[in-house]
């Protein structure tokens, strides 16, 4: 009986032959009652006619998952971020002030 209660180990094989890697510097989320939609993309500064700062969000990838998958993703990200911060210090969400001479959206 005890042997039946033990979980059977399953070998996980990962097929990366059709994988595509992309870089994203921002994410947009939207939800329904059944799903979480994650749009990954790039925020890039764009010029405007009145010289005001503006950003263009170009969506590169969309991932749609159910709420259970989203919760597993949140737990996994929380674990890897905690491990990174323990080894490297806290990740600052606000960028450090730019030094003179660096690229800027506006003066």
Buried (B, 14 or more C-beta within 10 A) or exposed (E): EEEEEEEEEEEEEEEEEEEEEEEBEBBEEEEEEEEBBBBBBBBEEEEEEEEEEEEEEEEEEEEBBEEEEBEEBEEEEEEEEEEEEEEEEEEEEEEEEEEEEEEEEEE
